[in-house]
Amino acid sequence: MLGASRRSVCAAAAARRRAAAGVASAVSGDSSVSSSSSAPSRSVFNGEPGVPQLQKRLLSVLAAPKLIGTDSAASPRLREGSLVGRRYESSAAAVDSSDMPPAEKHEYQAEVNRLMDLIVHSLYSNKEVFLRELVSNASDALDKLRYLSVTDPDLLKDGPELDIRIQTDKDNGVITITDSGIGMTKQELVESLGTIASSGTAKFLKALKESQEAGVDSNLIGQFGVGFYSAFLVSDKVAVSTKSPKSDKQYVWEGEADSSSYTIREETDPAKLIPRGTRLTLYLKRDDKGFAHPEKIQKLVKNYSQFVSFPIYTWQEKGYTKEVEVDEPVEAKKEGDDEPTTEVKKKTKTVVEKYWDWELTNETQPIWLRNPREVSTEDYNEFYKKTFNEYMDPLASSHFTTEGEVEFRSILYVPATKKEDITDRKTKNIRLYVKRVFISDDFDGELFPRYLSFVKGVVDSNDLPLNVSREILQESRIVRIMRKRLVRKAFDMILGISCSENRDDYERFWENYGKFLKLGCMEDKENHKRIAPLLRFFSSQSNEELISLDEYVENMKPEQKDIYYIAADSLSSAKHAPFLEKLNEKEYEVLFLVDPMDEVSVTNLSSYKDKRFVDISKEDLDLGDKNEEREKEIKQEYSQTCDWIKKHLGDKIARVDISNRLSSSPCVLVAAKFGWSANMERLMRAQSMGDMSSLDFMRSRKVFEINPEHEIIKGLNAACRINPDDPEALKAVDILFETAMISSGFTPDNPAELSGKIYEMMSTAMASKWGSQAQPVEPNLQQPSSLSSEPIEAEVVEPEPVDANQQK
């Protein structure tokens, strides 16, 4: 029931988006809410006739006007025509109401009033998006005019220019956005800006209330496409002056943020008439007047609307230097005069002359819309550096277009600089565009998993709604499909680096992002086959160079069935581990997992190309050379010794076995098959926030393996048969076990006790070997001291060397 309820809310939200999106575009002339008597080119809403599907497709393939060129770059002030000339005039001046016809007052639909209150006070968390919404509406109006002019060229008779112009008045806090698009009639103003379908708004308010009760993030406005009303985020009052080529009159819609009504009047001021299009005038709130600075507007346009297909001009202050003559007084003293006189001389001075003019703001073409064959590597690198503020060229890039069920374009990069924080999945590395309008770069794993968060790039989709919230990204089926394809392309790009002839490129990549791929082995089981070929490890035969799993498989012996590895805290410890002795004799290569993440990542892989990963430090190691008869004889011979050692060590070990992995060491301590290895146990002990209760469970009991060919084990076998209760033999078993713990990578429970036993054994060994030779020397050392104290016996010492010489 919960799932069904949630789906119903999402369905209501989708219906609300489709309805409100028409309102957003209608503000600038794309009238989605239209009457049946309107032109047949309008879109369908509430069952009314709309644009045929074939014509809509035609619109998408129409070429956008060029943004760069002599015509666009030329100063717009030099253009002729009333359309351009009048657009530059400021709209901040007060309107003389005495010369105007009376304005018609209309009441907002009740739900619209509630919706505006929610927009202003609750929903939007980032006020900057108001400009993105309004510019997108203006772009839609221009797009519709361009489409309709294909079949009706007279629509462009008032001016062929299709552009957007943004002018600010920072002193009065006014922003004016003007487009030369399709415009609106009086009826379209009423239907588009004063009415929202009742059912759609009711569902929106109901979904919002339910989401708030469920504790969901209240930033839901992006789901419903009410773009025009975002103007009230920063404005106390909004005026919409619009002129449709289908009407001879220009109308002005005015509304205030806290009002329940709006007015519509005819524009009669000749200075404010426009040939075609829509002019939005925003009277900013006191706290939001900072948006009226030209530099701020220019920054927002470059961030959100940089790649809109129509030129966007902003009103900017400019300056140029010129030489001017100035009078400079100079004191001079003439002959015969006591006091100096002041003379004025002409001097040239450089001054800066300031003026205001229109400046093209979105002059950069979207590189991802171009054919990849026409884009050079230098172009990709330059776009990467400029977009992401990088100073180094990327290691690789991938430019692609996906078609079919979901269509989008993208350019992905692998940075050359290292990303330090592997746990931070919130990055600003992916910039999402919808129809070339920037939406967001604040993602939390929606487009890329955490282990690929280092990948940077841009994604442009036409299938997502223009207003995208995080809830939509998390639940959208389109986004899930996009994520799969983006991840696949990212792996292809990384694989290309690994196959490069320049081996240093992948070594740099692995040094920077190797830990990220290891994290992927733990978190993304579906992509194990793509991650595994990219992994690199040290090995017993690689001479301290990293090798891939493919290289390991190629070097395997014909009789070798598994991929062997050992985890250790350092390369030196792994090389000298006793577990390697028999494998080195057989020339089997062993992977050295010396990074803390290596063992966990390999354990999650479990196999590669039908070859199992086998830890040589765990029990039941099969090297494929079993001799059952010989093993049976040895087990019979040492069965009593194994039982004797197990009885003495007790619960410290699970059992005692005859080892098949040792050749020069007397014994080794191996971990249980499904327990932690020595390296993993060490890592878990080091966890400051680890659960110590699980440590005792996962640590398991070890298996003590002995080498029957070693002299120490043969000696213990004899001691067990002759005198199993001999304390020296039992002490030797204890020392053997604890030294095996150290050589196998485990930590003794009582290092001080082990040290005492070793010191005692060393003392005994030294006394037995050198003690008999040191005892005769002691009387000779004491004799000189006694003789020196008794001078009478000093004479007796003389014959002693004589006797010694005679003996010689």
Secondary structure, DSSP 4 states (H G I P E B T S, - for coil): -HHHHHHHHHHHHHHHHHHHHHHHHHTTT--SS--TTS-TTSPP-TT-----HHHHHHHHHSPPPPSSSHHHHS-GGG--SHHHHHHTS-S-SPP-GGGSPPPEEEEPPHHHHHHHHHIIIII-S-TTHHHHHHHHHHHHHHHHHHHHHHH-GGGGTT-----EEEEEETTTTEEEEEE-S----HHHHHHHHS---HHHHHHHHHHHHHHHHTT--S--GGGT---GGGGGGTEEEEEEEEE-TT-S-EEEEEEETT-SEEEEEE---GGG--SSEEEEEEEE-GGGGGGGSHHHHHHHHHHHSTT-SS-EEEEEEEEEEEEEEEEEEEEE--TT-SS-EEEEEEEEEEEEEEEEEEEE------GGGS-GGG--HHHHHHHHHHHHT-SS--SEEEEEEE-SSS-EEEEEEE-SSPP--SS---BS-EEEEETTEEEE--BSSSSS-GGGTT-EEEEEESSS-SS--HHHHHH-HHHHHHHHHHHHHHHHHHHHHHTSS-HHHHHHHHHHHHHHHHHHHHH-GGGHHHHGGG-EEEETTSTT--EEHHHHHHH--TT--SEEEEE-SSHHHHHT-GGGHHHHHTT--EEEE-STTHHHHHHHH-EETTEEEEETTBSS---S---HHHHHHHHHHHHHHHHHHHHHHGGGEEEEEE-SS-SSSSEEEEB-TTS--HHHHHHHHT-TT--HHHHHHHH--EEEEE-TTSHHHHHHHHHHHH-TT-HHHHHHHHHHHHHHHHHTT---S-HHHHHHHHHHHHHHHHHHHHHHHHTTHHHHHHHHHHHHH-GGGGGGGTHHHHHHHHH-
